[in-house]
Amino acid sequence: MDAPLPASGPLPTREQVLEALKIVKDPEIPVNVVDLGLIYDVEVMESGQVDITMTLTSVGCPVQDLIRADAELAVGRLDGVTAVNVEFVWTPPWSLEKMTDDGKRQMRMFGFNV
């Protein structure tokens, strides 16, 4: 795999990456991946590459490829980003406790008991 080109401007912050990821939703759950607590780590390299470590609500999730593509597109639009790498991990497993208060509030609005 070719190395990413050097960043052409200021690099995004971790917070900007997380904000960009808030447009990415699991199609089966009406809450974004950040508020669901699916994002475990974000690393912004000096080259402009952004590495995202995340999980899904279940192993073998049928929309894994869609969520990966949506995350890559959302973060790839940020200034200074030259490449996006999304890695799915299963440890620690996701649980409702990982959700933000906003995520839990959104789930309750849609009738989920959290």
Order of alpha helices (4+ residues) and beta strands (2+ residues): alpha-beta-beta-alpha-beta-alpha
